[in-house]
């Protein structure tokens, strides 16, 4: 996978690209990302523990998949590419729910600073993890996850904030209810 990020201004206008590894530091510039919450037909959410070799947030439990789109790549196409790379999932239906989500958070002196659309997806394909990206996975009922994120430091800061936003979003709730 090409390790670049798309640098943007506060209006999400591209300013150029930069190395992903060099960009993530104590002064990470604003760039594009995406975040996926993947559900199965039982309404369970796939969570991943980030690989221990990751520069940003190693071994932290988070939502199903996160990453960075390439220049001129949609969030949906980037999510499909990363789901295949990280979890070997190719059969997925994706929806952008929170197109303008933005966050900034830090761990061990490394900052994330992203305009990060939040997507939800549906699949019944069983994941096969890429150990370079993912340490472990687990499926959890959505309601149980919403309880879990009330505990301090349980999951990545972005996944907690995104889940809280999703839990009150009408489009998400409608799509989630259609699983039943």
Secondary structure by P-SEA (a helix, b strand, c coil): ccbbbbbbcccccccccccccccccccccbbbbbbbbccccccbbbbbccccccccccccccccbbbbbcccccaaaaaaaaaaaccccccccccccccccccccccccbbbbcbbbbbbbcccbbbbbccccccbbbbbcaaaaaaaacccccccaaaaaaaaaaaacaaaaaaaaacc
